[in-house]
């Protein structure tokens, strides 16, 4: 789907994230997993990337291109807090109660049991806040 995966994928709105975070805390659950491309709606997460007041056309090439470096500088040096949207962050509501978040999970429909053991195999990176992981569901 390309960029449409980000624009059209389901996402978690702030009010739903607050309810979900509170329920996670109540159930002593600390890992949030989803098959959504973005946790925040595109109007928040993708603000001024592919939506917003000044969407980029064309989008910057993938890191470490000169265009991506320039965009990072335009956003104050951080992708994490770089949107100019006035809406609160759904991810922010969840991360206050969770120790880990996994998104873009695939083949979730193959899980048949209501409860599973989830094994998360991280790729450890130095000085990083996120990395790719392999999620394995054991029924």
VOPAGU-2260 file (C-alpha; in pm, 1 decimal, decimal comma):
REM VOPAGU-2260
SITE   aa  ch    i         X         Y         Z
SITE  UNK   A    0       0,0       0,0       0,0
SITE  UNK   A    1     299,7     230,9      28,7
SITE  UNK   A    2     219,6     564,4     192,2
SITE  UNK   A    3    -151,5     471,9     189,6
SITE  UNK   A    4     -72,5     218,7     465,1
SITE  UNK   A    5      10,5     514,7     689,7
SITE  UNK   A    6    -278,3     730,1     569,3
SITE  UNK   A    7    -553,1     465,7     574,7
SITE  UNK   A    8    -445,9     215,4     840,7
SITE  UNK   A    9    -657,2     209,2    1156,1
SITE  UNK   A   10    -512,5     404,1    1445,8
SITE  UNK   A   11    -583,9     468,3    1811,8
SITE  UNK   A   12    -749,9     799,3    1897,1
SITE  UNK   A   13    -649,6     974,1    2218,1
SITE  UNK   A   14    -972,1     904,5    2411,0
SITE  UNK   A   15    -949,2     534,7    2323,8
SITE  UNK   A   16    -580,2     528,3    2423,5
SITE  UNK   A   17    -664,1     673,6    2765,6
SITE  UNK   A   18    -933,8     408,7    2822,7
SITE  UNK   A   19    -703,7     133,1    2700,0
SITE  UNK   A   20    -412,7     253,7    2916,3
SITE  UNK   A   21    -634,4     259,5    3226,3
SITE  UNK   A   22    -763,5     -92,8    3152,8
SITE  UNK   A   23    -406,1    -214,6    3096,6
SITE  UNK   A   24    -306,5     -71,9    3433,5
SITE  UNK   A   25    -609,0    -234,1    3600,0
SITE  UNK   A   26    -513,5    -572,6    3451,0
SITE  UNK   A   27    -141,9    -525,4    3529,3
SITE  UNK   A   28     -63,3    -544,5    3156,6
SITE  UNK   A   29     241,5    -357,1    3034,6
SITE  UNK   A   30     283,2    -443,9    2667,7
SITE  UNK   A   31      69,9    -277,6    2402,2
SITE  UNK   A   32      65,6    -448,8    2060,6
SITE  UNK   A   33    -124,5    -354,8    1745,0
SITE  UNK   A   34    -132,7    -421,1    1373,0
SITE  UNK   A   35    -185,3     -49,0    1303,6
SITE  UNK   A   36      82,8     132,5    1105,2
SITE  UNK   A   37      67,8     427,5    1345,4
SITE  UNK   A   38     -52,9     444,8    1702,7
SITE  UNK   A   39    -153,9     809,1    1664,5
SITE  UNK   A   40    -401,9     902,6    1390,9
SITE  UNK   A   41    -224,2    1031,0    1075,5
SITE  UNK   A   42    -341,9    1385,3    1143,6
SITE  UNK   A   43    -128,8    1373,7    1461,3
SITE  UNK   A   44     159,9    1139,5    1375,0
SITE  UNK   A   45     196,0    1241,6    1012,9
SITE  UNK   A   46     129,3    1609,5    1058,4
SITE  UNK   A   47     319,7    1802,7     791,4
SITE  UNK   A   48     463,2    1481,2     649,9
SITE  UNK   A   49     172,8    1360,9     438,6
SITE  UNK   A   50    -114,0    1560,3     594,4
SITE  UNK   A   51    -143,1    1890,3     778,4
SITE  UNK   A   52     -82,4    2248,0     672,2
SITE  UNK   A   53     220,0    2182,2     451,2
SITE  UNK   A   54     247,2    1815,6     347,8
SITE  UNK   A   55     574,8    1723,5     183,8
SITE  UNK   A   56     555,0    1642,2    -186,5
SITE  UNK   A   57     749,1    1436,3    -260,8
SITE  UNK   A   58     820,7    1273,9      75,1
SITE  UNK   A   59    1185,9    1270,5     188,8
SITE  UNK   A   60    1378,3     963,4      79,4
SITE  UNK   A   61    1440,2     706,4     352,6
SITE  UNK   A   62    1712,2     771,3     605,6
SITE  UNK   A   63    2004,5     847,1     571,9
SITE  UNK   A   64    1927,9    1060,0     266,0
SITE  UNK   A   65    2007,3    1431,4     257,5
SITE  UNK   A   66    1632,4    1504,6     238,5
SITE  UNK   A   67    1559,1    1300,9     551,5
SITE  UNK   A   68    1845,6    1466,3     742,9
SITE  UNK   A   69    1718,2    1809,3     639,0
SITE  UNK   A   70    1364,4    1718,8     750,4
SITE  UNK   A   71    1499,5    1600,1    1086,1
SITE  UNK   A   72    1673,9    1936,3    1133,6
SITE  UNK   A   73    1350,7    2117,5    1040,6
SITE  UNK   A   74    1175,6    1924,7    1319,1
SITE  UNK   A   75    1422,4    2021,1    1590,0
SITE  UNK   A   76    1636,8    1708,3    1571,2
SITE  UNK   A   77    1376,6    1453,1    1684,2
SITE  UNK   A   78    1108,6    1258,8    1499,7
SITE  UNK   A   79     945,1    1160,9    1830,0
SITE  UNK   A   80     804,4    1502,2    1919,6
SITE  UNK   A   81     822,5    1670,9    1583,7
SITE  UNK   A   82     460,6    1710,8    1482,0
SITE  UNK   A   83     289,6    2045,5    1504,2
SITE  UNK   A   84     -55,6    1903,1    1559,8
SITE  UNK   A   85    -252,2    2051,8    1847,7
SITE  UNK   A   86    -410,9    1715,5    1930,5
SITE  UNK   A   87    -275,4    1507,7    2220,9
SITE  UNK   A   88     -67,7    1199,8    2146,0
SITE  UNK   A   89    -237,2     858,5    2176,8
SITE  UNK   A   90     106,2     702,1    2206,4
SITE  UNK   A   91     182,9     936,4    2497,1
SITE  UNK   A   92    -125,4     816,6    2685,5
SITE  UNK   A   93     -26,1     452,8    2636,9
SITE  UNK   A   94     346,2     476,4    2705,0
SITE  UNK   A   95     282,1     626,3    3050,8
SITE  UNK   A   96     128,7     290,4    3152,1
SITE  UNK   A   97     317,7      46,4    2927,0
SITE  UNK   A   98     677,7     -69,5    2924,0
SITE  UNK   A   99     664,9    -164,5    2558,9
SITE  UNK   A  100     467,8     -93,8    2245,6
SITE  UNK   A  101     470,9    -299,5    1927,2
SITE  UNK   A  102     303,3    -185,6    1606,8
SITE  UNK   A  103     270,9    -302,8    1246,3
SITE  UNK   A  104     219,9    -665,1    1358,4
SITE  UNK   A  105     119,4    -901,9    1078,7
SITE  UNK   A  106     -70,0   -1232,3    1055,9
SITE  UNK   A  107    -258,2   -1163,4    1381,0
SITE  UNK   A  108    -568,6   -1335,0    1240,2
SITE  UNK   A  109    -383,7   -1666,6    1262,4
SITE  UNK   A  110    -398,6   -1651,8    1643,5
SITE  UNK   A  111    -697,2   -1859,2    1754,8
SITE  UNK   A  112    -665,0   -1865,9    2136,2
SITE  UNK   A  113    -790,9   -1587,0    2361,8
SITE  UNK   A  114    -470,3   -1590,8    2568,8
SITE  UNK   A  115    -123,3   -1653,6    2433,2
SITE  UNK   A  116     239,0   -1627,9    2542,5
SITE  UNK   A  117     414,7   -1358,3    2342,6
SITE  UNK   A  118     788,3   -1379,6    2286,9
SITE  UNK   A  119     949,6   -1058,3    2168,8
SITE  UNK   A  120    1298,5   -1086,3    2023,4
SITE  UNK   A  121    1446,1    -734,5    2010,6
SITE  UNK   A  122    1723,8    -596,6    1802,0
SITE  UNK   A  123    1921,9    -403,4    2061,9
SITE  UNK   A  124    2056,2     -72,0    1940,7
SITE  UNK   A  125    2284,5     171,6    2119,7
SITE  UNK   A  126    2126,4     503,7    2221,8
SITE  UNK   A  127    1795,4     423,0    2054,3
SITE  UNK   A  128    1436,9     437,4    2166,0
SITE  UNK   A  129    1294,6     196,0    1910,7
SITE  UNK   A  130    1401,7     -95,2    1695,8
SITE  UNK   A  131    1258,4    -370,5    1483,5
SITE  UNK   A  132    1154,6    -685,9    1668,6
SITE  UNK   A  133    1025,7   -1032,3    1589,2
SITE  UNK   A  134     703,5   -1116,2    1774,4
SITE  UNK   A  135     622,6   -1485,1    1822,3
SITE  UNK   A  136     281,7   -1588,7    1959,6
SITE  UNK   A  137     275,7   -1926,9    2134,7
SITE  UNK   A  138     -74,5   -2069,0    2175,9
